[in-house]
Amino acid sequence: MKNLPETRGTLTPNRVMADLSWLRVGGPAEVLFQPVDVDDLQSFLQNLSADIPVFPIGVCSNLIIRDGGIRGVVVRMGRGFNGIEILDDNRVRVGCAALDAHVARKAAAAGIDLAFLRTIPGAIGGAVKMNAGCYGVYTADAFVSADAITRDGQRVTLMPDDMGFAYRSTNIPDGMIITSVVLQGIADDPETIEQKMIEALEKREITQPTKERSCGSTFRNPAGYSSTGRADDTHDLKAWKVIDDAGMRGATIGGAQMSPMHSNFLINKGGASAADLENLGEEVRKKVFQNSGIELVWEIMRVGEFANE
């Protein structure tokens, strides 16, 4: 790719993405851009040709990067974007690259309950983009505002009404990059919050394949909301239940498998390609539809080009 803007950050052409992906799959990014800070990112986008696509990534914990790689510029934020600042009124300002678990722990130490983030893999930028949540609590519930940069390099502040929060989705435009977020939790005793997080982690260990290579839930629950974790939770329209009913628990294609432990977890058993993973997911969708008439919707994003496309 020619005539890229000058930057204080790092530009790496044809950067293989597999080692940056939690699933350890993916072809190369045409160019990987790692900005130093917000000013560097803004300047780069202002001067980048409008016909070059831009795709921001975090730690790729909810992403299948296809084997043919990603065209255009992939932007990955690092140390200049991972700050966590405790504010007044039980608020926290968080850089987009800060890990969800780190935010939960630092907030807890300050007596702010953002415990729901503790068991969500990934970084805050992705959590906001996908309105991540667990046990009935969503990022939208804690969201105050976000700073972002548009594809053409303009700085904007997004308020809740700008986000279009819905179950596992927002209406953030393609190419817009969230740089920091303000979240607000509920005041509580640090030890109480810590215990709450420990219990959530223990529950996760029992019910989910946490030691496998996976992106967590593969499909959205047909019910339109996440599991509450409470005893009165119903399961009829849970993704794992309709997958089980279709006989797809433990199903495999190549190195990809629907986890025998939790059938809504798509895992790389070893040596899977992105095509193995996506094809297995599509086979699950097909079998579920044939069995129940329910059309599962991917929760994991699939991006990039198919091999030899």
Secondary structure as the mmCIF struct_conf table of DSSP 4:
data_model
#
loop_
_struct_conf.conf_type_id
_struct_conf.id
_struct_conf.beg_label_comp_id
_struct_conf.beg_label_asym_id
_struct_conf.beg_label_seq_id
_struct_conf.end_label_comp_id
_struct_conf.end_label_asym_id
_struct_conf.end_label_seq_id
HELX_LH_PP_P HELX_LH_PP_P1 LEU A 4 GLU A 6
BEND BEND1 ARG A 8 GLY A 9
STRN STRN1 THR A 10 VAL A 16
HELX_RH_3T_P HELX_RH_3T_P1 ALA A 18 LEU A 20
BEND BEND2 SER A 21 SER A 21
TURN_TY1_P TURN_TY1_P1 TRP A 22 LEU A 23
STRN STRN2 PRO A 28 GLN A 34
BEND BEND3 VAL A 36 ASP A 37
HELX_RH_AL_P HELX_RH_AL_P1 VAL A 38 ASN A 47
BEND BEND4 LEU A 48 LEU A 48
TURN_TY1_P TURN_TY1_P2 ALA A 50 ASP A 51
BEND BEND5 ILE A 52 ILE A 52
STRN STRN3 VAL A 54 ILE A 57
BEND BEND6 GLY A 58 VAL A 59
TURN_TY1_P TURN_TY1_P3 SER A 61 ASN A 62
STRN STRN4 LEU A 63 ILE A 65
TURN_TY1_P TURN_TY1_P4 ASP A 67 GLY A 68
STRN STRN5 ILE A 70 ARG A 76
HELX_RH_3T_P HELX_RH_3T_P2 ARG A 79 PHE A 81
STRN STRN6 ILE A 84 ILE A 86
BEND BEND7 ASP A 88 ASP A 88
TURN_TY1_P TURN_TY1_P5 ASP A 89 ASN A 90
STRN STRN7 ARG A 91 GLY A 95
TURN_TY1_P TURN_TY1_P6 CYS A 96 ALA A 97
BEND BEND8 ALA A 98 ALA A 98
STRN STRN8 LEU A 99 LEU A 99
HELX_RH_AL_P HELX_RH_AL_P2 ASP A 100 ALA A 109
TURN_TY1_P TURN_TY1_P7 ALA A 110 GLY A 111
STRN STRN9 ILE A 112 ASP A 113
HELX_RH_3T_P HELX_RH_3T_P3 ALA A 115 THR A 119
BEND BEND9 GLY A 122 GLY A 122
STRN STRN10 ALA A 123 ALA A 123
HELX_RH_AL_P HELX_RH_AL_P3 ILE A 124 LYS A 129
TURN_TY1_P TURN_TY1_P8 MET A 130 ASN A 131
STRN STRN11 GLY A 133 CYS A 134
TURN_TY1_P TURN_TY1_P9 TYR A 135 GLY A 136
STRN STRN12 VAL A 137 TYR A 138
HELX_RH_AL_P HELX_RH_AL_P4 THR A 139 ALA A 142
STRN STRN13 PHE A 143 ILE A 149
TURN_TY1_P TURN_TY1_P10 ARG A 151 ASP A 152
BEND BEND10 GLY A 153 GLY A 153
STRN STRN14 ARG A 155 LEU A 158
HELX_RH_AL_P HELX_RH_AL_P5 PRO A 160 MET A 163
STRN STRN15 ALA A 166 ALA A 166
TURN_TY1_P TURN_TY1_P11 TYR A 167 ARG A 168
STRN STRN16 SER A 169 SER A 169
HELX_LH_PP_P HELX_LH_PP_P2 ILE A 172 PRO A 173
TURN_TY1_P TURN_TY1_P12 ASP A 174 GLY A 175
STRN STRN17 ILE A 177 GLN A 184
STRN STRN18 ILE A 186 ALA A 187
HELX_RH_AL_P HELX_RH_AL_P6 PRO A 190 THR A 207
BEND BEND11 GLN A 208 GLN A 208
TURN_TY1_P TURN_TY1_P13 THR A 210 LYS A 211
BEND BEND12 GLU A 212 GLU A 212
STRN STRN19 ARG A 213 SER A 217
STRN STRN20 PHE A 219 PHE A 219
TURN_TY1_P TURN_TY1_P14 PRO A 222 ALA A 223
BEND BEND13 GLY A 224 TYR A 225
BEND BEND14 ARG A 230 ARG A 230
TURN_TY1_P TURN_TY1_P15 ALA A 231 ASP A 232
TURN_TY1_P TURN_TY1_P16 ASP A 236 LEU A 237
HELX_RH_AL_P HELX_RH_AL_P7 ALA A 239 ASP A 245
TURN_TY1_P TURN_TY1_P17 ALA A 246 GLY A 247
TURN_TY1_P TURN_TY1_P18 ARG A 249 GLY A 250
STRN STRN21 THR A 252 ILE A 253
TURN_TY1_P TURN_TY1_P19 GLY A 254 GLY A 255
STRN STRN22 ALA A 256 MET A 258
BEND BEND15 PRO A 260 MET A 261
TURN_TY1_P TURN_TY1_P20 SER A 263 ASN A 264
STRN STRN23 PHE A 265 ASN A 268
BEND BEND16 GLY A 270 GLY A 271
HELX_RH_AL_P HELX_RH_AL_P8 ALA A 274 SER A 292
BEND BEND17 GLY A 293 GLY A 293
STRN STRN24 TRP A 298 TRP A 298
BEND BEND18 GLU A 299 ILE A 300
STRN STRN25 MET A 301 VAL A 303
BEND BEND19 GLY A 304 GLY A 304
TURN_TY1_P TURN_TY1_P21 ALA A 307 ASN A 308
#
